[in-house]
Amino acid sequence: MNRKKLIESIFYIVLIIAILAPRLPALDSFVTLDEPSWLSQGANFYYAIAQREFENTVYEYQPAVTTMWIIAFAMLVYFPEYRALEQGYLSDEKWQLDWFMLAHGKHPLTLLYDARLLQVFIILVLFLLLYYLLQRLIPKPAALFAVLFASFDPFQLGQSRLLDHEAMLSLFVIISILALAIYFSQGRKIAFLFISGIAAGIAQLTKSSAIAMLAPVAILLFIQIFQERQDGFIKAVINNSKIFMIWVVVLMASYFIFWPGMWVAPGKMLYEVYGNAFSYAFQGARLKVTGELKVSQFNLILNMSGIREVARVLFGRITPMAWLGILFGFFIPFTRDRELVRPYRQLFTLLAASAIAFIFMIGIAQGRNSPHYILTSYLALNLLAGLGWFHIIKWTMERFKSVKIQQIQYAGMLFILILQVWSAASFFPYYYTYQNPLYYGIGKARDFPQFPYGEGLELAAQYLADLPDAKDATVLSYYGRGCFSFYYPGITGGFRPYWIDGAHDEDLLKAVQSVDYLVVYNAVQGQAGKYEKYLGILSTVQPLHEVWLDGMKYVIIYKVDDLPESVYEALSNL
């Protein structure tokens, strides 16, 4: 093996280790809010495939087909007989799957672990493909550093360990854009056009918000038309329009091939996905709430406050090293080094456009604007930051005349990576709870986390599980399903938010009196005004235990037998 191939092999080995090392440990150590529901959806998907009822492989506005396939394969490995037990389709919003699996000697946490593990290896393959494409556009060391830097972004890292769509979506989108850029800039090899189209199609199958990638794709096409205008503007438009149509056809073909529902009921699939997507974005709720699409009632006003809020949250969750790297990255296209400018100017434009496109799209939507909805922006900006750091260090070292300049440069890059890794590692095993200390104020005490996702409830469950007779005890917990119940051997009941609206105080009282322990998820309930009176009543009692994370009180546990009569009286008049 020659030296060049040896170095390339080492680069790939480094990537594999770096991507897997922080993602594999403690994959089953916690459960987030949405994952139990996705397990139910995936189980229904698996059942529909087995029964050849392909029209039942649809889930509203985010088709989540990639996630559904992952769960289906995990089910095939762990609980293959599920497909033939004739239980039908179980509700994703209830605990039916959990009870059904336990009744058959299977635990949903094991299924979740298997699905997460499978997804981590898919993430690995996508990162390796991302590196392969990037190093065809820029020098290999710069590509390696940028991908490593981006892979250690705490939020990206945390989301890539969850049974979620966003990490895969972000990688499919950037892969598609890079492959298309390679197609245009390196001999127009049809393989890269197909890679781009297939990745775009799978991105759409992952989540309908992938449509935002049309912005950087359009920019890339405009760049090509501008560069070819000397041969005739109309000719350039026609030629590139043909290429775009081929790209769209490949996208549509992959969308059709990988989604069984499209084989039998394409109209139903597309209406469920894009009808719900438009209803959610412009009417604020899904079709099952709004009933139908009412275009006349669409709110198409540019929501600048929403865009600013989404951008603010993004910059509060990326690291200080990423902040500086992005700043350095912005200067790359404007340097006097022509060899540097030529390959980077287009790459900078595409990454920046990708980040901005997702921020704008999610910012103007009327539905929930969770931080992970713009994970593509995180990935694009962290790639840009990695490139910025690589070249600022390289440029700085070149100012000094030293025989050890290369060693110093590598040491500097290693130091930056260590800082990025430490930012994520300090929030293990969740990672995604990271918040930039410079943005939120060093040493400033905060009472509540932003966008808690169920983390910490497993610690409460484990605490109660260690108490005597835990198997015979009952618990009422907020976010009870999965986040708590997967770790508790006794019976878990879910707290229903409508109980505290003043009209269901009797139901609340009965629910509290019927259990042994009451678990309050203070991370959410504590910062929601509707729970203020409810939590005020409970605060008069000494809790049995509290769970603190990152200096914030996440969970409060009360022993119901310790609640005085005055608490019951107050709850009955809530």
Number of C-alpha atoms within 10 A of each C-alpha: 6 6 8 9 10 10 13 13 12 12 16 15 13 13 21 16 11 16 23 14 10 20 24 14 12 13 18 20 14 22 28 22 17 18 17 25 18 20 27 24 26 28 27 26 27 26 28 21 19 14 14 12 14 20 19 19 23 25 17 19 24 20 23 29 26 23 23 28 19 23 29 26 18 26 24 16 13 17 18 14 11 20 20 11 8 9 11 13 16 16 13 17 14 14 18 13 24 20 13 16 15 11 10 10 8 15 18 21 21 15 22 24 21 21 26 25 21 17 25 23 16 15 21 21 14 19 23 19 16 21 22 18 22 25 15 14 19 17 12 17 14 19 23 24 24 23 23 23 28 26 24 26 26 29 27 24 21 22 21 24 26 27 27 21 25 24 29 25 28 25 22 27 26 28 27 27 28 23 26 27 25 20 19 19 13 11 8 13 13 12 12 20 24 21 21 27 28 24 25 30 28 27 31 27 25 26 23 20 21 22 16 22 24 16 16 21 20 13 15 20 21 15 14 18 22 14 12 17 14 10 10 11 14 11 14 20 17 12 14 17 14 12 14 18 11 15 21 17 16 21 22 17 14 20 23 17 13 16 24 23 24 19 13 13 13 15 10 15 24 17 14 19 20 17 19 26 24 22 26 21 23 22 23 18 18 22 19 10 12 14 10 13 17 12 12 6 9 14 15 11 8 13 16 12 11 19 20 15 13 24 19 12 15 20 16 18 23 24 24 18 21 27 17 14 25 21 15 19 26 18 15 20 19 13 11 9 10 11 9 16 17 12 15 20 15 17 21 22 16 24 23 18 22 28 22 21 21 24 27 20 20 23 25 22 23 17 17 13 17 13 19 19 22 28 25 30 24 28 26 23 26 30 27 30 24 29 29 24 27 25 20 17 17 19 12 11 18 13 9 10 8 11 8 10 16 13 12 15 20 16 13 17 19 13 12 21 21 13 16 23 19 14 23 25 17 13 17 17 20 26 24 25 22 24 23 18 16 11 15 13 10 9 8 8 10 13 13 18 20 16 13 17 19 24 22 23 29 24 20 24 25 15 17 23 17 12 10 9 11 18 14 10 18 18 30 25 25 23 23 25 25 26 28 30 24 22 22 24 18 16 15 21 19 18 20 15 12 13 16 19 11 13 12 14 18 15 14 21 19 12 18 18 15 12 18 18 22 23 26 25 24 24 25 20 19 20 14 10 9 14 16 13 14 17 14 12 16 18 13 12 14 13 17 15 15 17 19 14 14 13 12 15 19 26 27 22 24 21 17 18 10 13 17 11 9 11 16 18 12 16 20 16 12 19
